[in-house]
Amino acid sequence: MFSLIIDGGASVDVTVPESATYNWTMGDLAADVNNALTAAGVSDKIEAYFDGSRIVLRAKSAATTFSISAVDP
């Protein structure tokens, strides 16, 4: 679980269920994170992708700012 603050708004918790993390590739994991972003209602602003060595979150628009923090469940 992690939390996002987008454009200075309220904090939004994003949860990637453990059942969704049994992946064959990092691309699969990025897809699971994108599904979690959709479930949290922020996929119109933020997306996850695999850059070849890690999963990266990025804003879909250069005008969008965000911060991320870990949430201790």
C-alpha positions as CSV (number, residue, x, y, z in Angstrom):
1,M,0.0,0.0,0.0
2,F,1.1,3.5,-0.7
3,S,-0.4,6.9,-0.6
4,L,-0.5,9.6,-3.3
5,I,-1.1,13.3,-3.0
6,I,-1.9,14.7,-6.5
7,D,-1.8,18.4,-7.2
8,G,-1.9,19.2,-3.5
9,G,-5.2,17.4,-3.0
10,A,-6.2,14.9,-0.4
11,S,-4.1,11.8,0.2
12,V,-5.3,8.8,-1.7
13,D,-4.4,5.3,-0.6
14,V,-3.5,2.8,-3.3
15,T,-3.4,-0.9,-2.6
16,V,-1.9,-3.6,-4.8
17,P,-3.5,-6.8,-3.5
18,E,-1.0,-9.5,-2.6
19,S,-3.0,-11.9,-4.8
20,A,-2.2,-9.6,-7.8
21,T,1.6,-9.7,-7.3
22,Y,2.3,-13.2,-8.6
23,N,3.8,-12.0,-11.9
24,W,6.0,-13.5,-14.6
25,T,7.5,-10.1,-15.6
26,M,8.0,-6.6,-14.3
27,G,5.6,-5.5,-17.0
28,D,2.9,-7.7,-15.3
29,L,3.7,-6.0,-12.0
30,A,3.3,-2.5,-13.6
31,A,-0.1,-3.7,-15.0
32,D,-1.1,-4.7,-11.4
33,V,-0.1,-1.3,-10.1
34,N,-2.1,0.4,-12.9
35,N,-5.1,-1.7,-11.9
36,A,-4.7,-0.5,-8.3
37,L,-4.4,3.1,-9.5
38,T,-7.6,2.6,-11.4
39,A,-9.3,1.1,-8.3
40,A,-8.2,4.2,-6.3
41,G,-9.6,6.5,-8.9
42,V,-6.3,8.2,-10.0
43,S,-5.4,6.4,-13.2
44,D,-6.5,9.5,-15.2
45,K,-3.6,11.3,-13.7
46,I,-0.9,8.7,-12.7
47,E,0.4,5.6,-14.4
48,A,3.0,3.0,-13.7
49,Y,5.5,1.5,-16.2
50,F,8.6,-0.6,-16.3
51,D,11.6,1.3,-17.4
52,G,13.8,-1.7,-17.9
53,S,15.1,-1.9,-14.4
54,R,12.3,-0.7,-12.0
55,I,8.7,0.2,-11.7
56,V,8.2,3.9,-12.1
57,L,5.1,6.1,-11.4
58,R,4.7,9.1,-13.6
59,A,2.1,11.8,-14.1
60,K,0.2,11.6,-17.4
61,S,0.4,15.4,-17.8
62,A,3.4,17.6,-17.3
63,A,1.1,20.0,-15.4
64,T,0.3,17.3,-12.7
65,T,2.4,17.1,-9.6
66,F,2.4,14.3,-7.1
67,S,4.1,12.8,-4.1
68,I,4.2,9.3,-2.9
69,S,4.7,7.8,0.6
70,A,4.6,4.3,2.0
71,V,1.7,3.4,4.2
72,D,2.2,1.0,7.0
73,P,-0.8,-1.3,7.0
